[in-house]
């Protein structure tokens, strides 16, 4: 990079030059922030330390395969992420189901009762789930009835009540008649994948938000979408194309060393060989990195960022010499296997089948050697999928994200800061900020919307393009 500043003359008349911003971090939060600012005429520089965009939702090459580091899905209720897909012209590459349908295989069930389904009808809430619950074979009749009553109680909770954040979801479920089996076969089936924690480790506030929004708000809210192409196609190539078209200057392989504020209120962002000067700075990086970059006095209690814990996700990748799974995905019970997706076509594999196992809340397994994971999971896949018996395993590998998400533990809500800091012109973005959502792609995009909205408001720039989105994402 050249030793120049983003704008000449720190003391130039602010009315005579365009507003400028530096966004630090090229994950979904940073990309969203940069696009939203640029769409209002702000001159934006996006700085990312990695050689690619997309944060922790990315792809890489393994021989002829294009591999996602982990399986990511979204729901129809994820309005901000759906906006993001539209904004980068990627919506057709990550379509939604016409209607929620989740096959659930129980490895321990008797023949004929191994397969259940979680789905919906077009009836209004909560009747849209009634048929699915009534025929769900993995719970007893009594357990199904109690699930319905707990769902209605959950629907009645006030998400604005801060007391929910301090409570434990597992304890709440037990107090509302949910058996260990019901928690395993239904509540955790959904909750672990969305919260990255089992019910006993999760905040009631975040869990209630997931279930109320996804399953109890609108009949189609929980319809599932996922990328039919590598994530890098959406979050790197198409995102970079959108940024370029919007006039955003994007610098990869560039790490910020410090940020500081001038006496005139403008900001300087120091990177190797260059100082970027701007009216606004958005830190769209993980909480620990944000803590290290924040100047003194910009948050009342910056040490709270370090108290936001992290949770890992393990992904297991298996390539077979033949087709072993006829469905696009399924969830599993009675097995350490959680969710399994067919990634054959997306990866570019032309012969055989490639399955990706997404293992959330994987604290006990995240550092296990590949050999131990292979010995555990290949037999489990044989129990779940008879077609794997006798199939040749052509490849078996693992991807690990040790700090994949923030931990949604009780009390985490009070630690999550909003977009604004105490310093005018300095903002925060990231799935870990106070979006009201757990650490999902939706939360990341919402945080970018909030940061951009705050910056545009302070800069006196147009926000019309964000108003409708912001009302949904606020």
N, C-alpha and C positions, 0 to 999 in steps of 0.2 A: 504494500500500500504506500502511496505517496505521502510525504510529510506535508499535508495541507489540512486546512480546516474545512468543515462543511460549508460555512458561510464566511465571507470576508467581512471583518469589522464587527467586533462584538457590540459596539455601541451604535451600530447603524439604527436609523429610525425604524422601529418595528412595523410601522405602517407602510414602509417603502419596500419591504421584502416579504417573501412568502414565509409562513410559519414553518418551522423545522422541528423534526423529532428524531430521536434515536431509539430504536427498539432493540433491547439486548435479549437474545434468545430466539431461535428459529423453530420452536415447536409449534403446535397448533395455536397456543395462546399468542405467541409472538407474531405468527403469520396473520392471524385474525386482526390483531391490533394494527399492524402495518397496513393491511388492506383497508381497514375502516378509516384510518387517518388519511391515507392517500386518496381515498374516494372523496374526501372533503377538501382536497387541494393542499394538504400538508406535504411538505417535502420530507420524505422518510428515508432513513438509512437503517437497515436491519443487519445486525451483527450476530453471527452464530459461530461457535467454536468448532463444531463438527464440520466434516466435509460435505454435509447434506442437510436438508431441512426435514422437519417431521418429528423431532424430539424422540420419544420412545415408541412411536408408531411408525416404524421404518422397515425397509427391506434390504437384503444383501444377497450376494451371489454365493452359491455353494455348487461348484461345478456348473452344470447346465441348469440347475434349479435357481429360481428366484424365490427367496425365502423371506417371509415376514418374521420379525423377531418374536412376535406373539400374535395370537388371534384377537382381533378387535371387532366388536359389534356395536351397533347403536339401535335405538328404538324410535318408533314413529314420534314419540313425545320429545325427542331430542331436537327441538326446533332450531337451536343455534348451530349444531353440527350439520343439520340439513341445509341451513343457509350457507355454511362453509362449503359444502359439496357443490351447491349451485354456483357459488361465487367463483370456484375454480374450475367450473364446467366438468365436474366429476360425478354428478348425481346418477347418471345412467350406468356408471361403473360400480356403484354400490347400492343396488336396489333393495327395497323393502319387500318382505313377504306381503302377499295379498291379505293374509290373515294369520295371526299368531298360531303357530303349530310347532311344539317342541316334543319330539320323541324322547321318552325317558325309559332307558333299559335298566332293569334290576338284575344284576348278575346272580343274585341269590334266590330269585323267585322261581317257582315251579314252572315247568313248560306250559305255555299257553297264557301265562300271566306275567311274563317278563317285560312286555312292552306296554307302556302307558303313554298318554299324551296330555300335555298341557296346551289348551287351545281356547279359542273364543268363538262366539257366534256374533251376529249383528245386533243382538238384543241390547238394551240400555244397561249401563252399570247399575248394580253388580250382577245382573242376570246374565251378562255376556259370558261369565265364567261358570255358570251353574251346571251346564251339561258336562263340561270337562271335569269339574270337581266330583260330580255325581258318579262318573264312570271311571275315576282314577283308581287303578287297581292296587297301587302301592300304599294305600291307606285303608284302614277299616272304615266301615260305615259310620261308626261313632266318631272316629278321628276326622272324617270329612265334615261331619256336622259341626264339630268344634272349630275346624278351620274356618268355616263360614262365619261363625260368631266372632272369632278373633279378627277376621278381615273387616267386619262391620265396626268393631271397636277401633281398629286401626284407622279406618276411614273417618272416624269421629275425632281423631286427635288434631290439635291445632299446631301446624308446623311452625307457627310464629312463637310458640311457647318455648322460651329458652330452657325451661326445666327438662325438656325432652333430651337435650344434648347430654345431660349429666347421667341419664339413665341407661341401663344395659338392655339391649333388645332381647337377649336370651331370657333374662329374668322376667321381662314383660310378657314374652310368649308363654313361659311356664305359668305365670299368674293368670293367664287367659286360657288355660286348659290345654295347651299344646304339649303333646307327648314328645319324647326324644325322637321317635320315629317320624312324627309329623314335621318336626324341625328339620330333620335330615332329608326327608323325601320331598319336601315342598319349600319351606321357608329358606333353608340354606341352599337349596338347589338354585334359587334365584339370587338370594342375598350374597352368597360367596362370590358369584360371578360379577356382581355389580358393585359390591362394597369392598371386595378383597379381604373379607374377614368372616368368620363364622358368627352366628347370632350372639353367642356369649361374649364376643370381643368387640361388638359393634355398638355405636351410639344409637339409642332409640330414635333420636331426631333424624339422623341420616337414613336409617332403615325405614322409618315411616315415610320419609320423603320419597324413597325409591318405590315402595309398594303403593303409596297413595297416587303418585304421579304415573307410574308405569301400569298398574293393574286396576286402579280404582278411580280414574279420572275420566277416561273416554274409552269406549269399546276398543278402538284401534291403537291405543297409546303404546301397548307393549309389542306390537308387530316388530319383528326383528329385521334389521338390515346389516349387510356386511359386504366388504369389498370383494368383487369377483376378479379383481386384478391385484397385483402386489400393492401394498400400502405405499411404497415409494412412488408409484405412478400418481397417486392422489396427493400425498402430503409433501412430495419433493418435486417431481417433474411438473405436474399441473399447478401446484402452488407457486413454484418459481416462475412459471409462465404468467400466472395472474399477477404476481408482484412486478415482474418486468413490464407488463402491459399497463400497470397502474403508476409506473414511474418510480417504483421503490428501488433504491440502490441496495443490493444484497451482497454482503461480504461474508463468505464462508471461511473456515479455518482461521478465524480471527477472535481472539479472546480479549475481553475487556479486563484491564488491570485496575482501573479506578474510575470513579465518577466524582465530580465536584461541582459546586455552584459558585457562580461569579457574583460579585456585589450587585450587578444589574439584574439579577434574577435568572439569567440564562445558565445553561449547564454545559459542562465539558465532559466528554467520555474519552478516556485514554485507552488506546489500543496500540499494539506495537507499530511504531513508525508514524503514528498519526494521532491528532487530537480532533475529535468530532464535537463541534459546538452546536447546541440546539436549544430551542425554547422548551422542549419537553423531552423527558426520558422515561421509558417504560422498561422496568426490569421484569422480563418474562422468562425467568429461570427458576430452578428448584429452590426451595425455601432456604437451604443452607448456603447456596451460592448468593441468593439475594441478601441474606444476613451479612455475608462478608463484603458485599459491595455497597451496602447502604451507608451513607455518611452519618456521622453522629447526629442525634437529635431528630432524625426523620421519622422514627416510630417511638411511641411512649415506652414500649417494652420489647425491644428488638430480640432479646434473648428468648422470647416466646416462640420465635420461628424455629429455634433449635429444639423446642419441646414438641414440635409436631413430628410424631414418629413416622416411620416408613414401613411398608409391607411389600414382600417379594411376590413375584409371579414366575413360575417355572413353565416352560413350554418344551414339550417332547415331540420330536419329529420322526416319523417312521415312513419309510418308502418300501412298499411291497411290489413283488413282480407281477401282481394281478389285482383285479378289482376285488375288494373285500367288504366294501360298504356301499350300499345302494342309495343311502340318504345323503343330503348335503351336510348334515350334522346330527348329533344326538347328545343327550346328557345321560350320565350314568349314576346308578345307585349300587350299594353293596360292593363297592370297589373303590380303590384309591383314584381311579380315573374319574375326572369331573366332566369335561366337555370335549367332544371330538369333532373336528371339522375336516371335510374333504378339501384339500388345497391342490389337487392334481392339476386342474386346468389353469388356475391362477399362477401356479409355479412354472408353467411351461413344460411339465412332464408329459411326454407323449406315449409312454409305455409303462403300465403298472398303475399303482395308486399311491398317493402321498397323503397321509393323515397327520394332522397337527392336534396334539392334546394340550389344552389350556388348563393349567393347574394353579388356581389362585390360592391365596393364604398358605403359601408353600414354605413357611418358615422352617419346618422340620426337614425339608428335602432340598432346599435351594443349593446347598453346598455338597450334596452327595455326589460321588463319582458317577460318570456315565455308565460304567459297568454295573453298578448297583441298581441304577434306575432301569437299565435294560433288563436285568434279571427280574425286577418287580413288574414292569409295565407290559412287556411282551406277553407273559402268561395271562395278565388281566385282559388284554385285548383278545386273546384266544377264548377266554370265558365269555366275553361280551359279543364277539363277532366270530361265529363258526367258520366263516370264510377265510380267516387268517390261519387256521390250522392247516399246516402243510404248505402255506405260502412262504416264499423266500423273502427274507428281510434284506433288501438291497442296501439300505442305509438306515442308521439310527443315530440321531444327534440331538443335542439339547441346547436351548438358549435360556439364559438366566438374566432376569432383571431384579437385582437384589433390593433396589429402591424404586420399584415400579410405580407405587402410589403412596400417598400419605395414608397412615393407619387411621381408620375411622373409629377410633376408640372413644368411649364416653368422655366428654369434656373437651374434645378437639375443637368444637365449634368456637369456643371462646379464644382459641389461639390463632384462628385464621383471620388475617387482616383483610380489610377492604382494598379497593383499588387506589384510594387516595392515601398519601402519606402526609406528614406535618409540613413537608417542604413543598411549596407551590411548584408545579411543573414536574414532580417526580411521582411516578405511579407504579403499581405492582400488578402483575398478571400471572396466571398459572392456575392449574386445577386445584392447587392447595389453598388458594385465597378464598374469601368468603362468598362463594357462589350459591351456597345452599345445597349443592350437589356433592356426591362423593367424587373420588378422583377418576373421572371418565373423560373421554374426548369431548363430551358435551360440556363438562365443567371447564375444561381448558378454553373452549371457544367462548363460552359465556364470560369468562374472566377477561378475555381479550376485548369483547364488546364493552364490558364495564370500564376497562382502562381507557379505551378509545373515547368512550362517551365522556368520561371525566376530563380527559385532556382537551377534547374539542370544546367542551363547555368553558373551560378556563381560557382557551385560546380565542373564544368568540367565533368559532368556525361552525359551518352548517352541520347539523346532526339529523336532518330529516331522514336520511337513508338508514339511520340507526333506530329511529324512534319506535317503529313497529316491532323490529327485532328486539330492541332493548326492553320493551314492555313484556314480551314473552320470556326473555332471558333474565330479567331482573330478579 
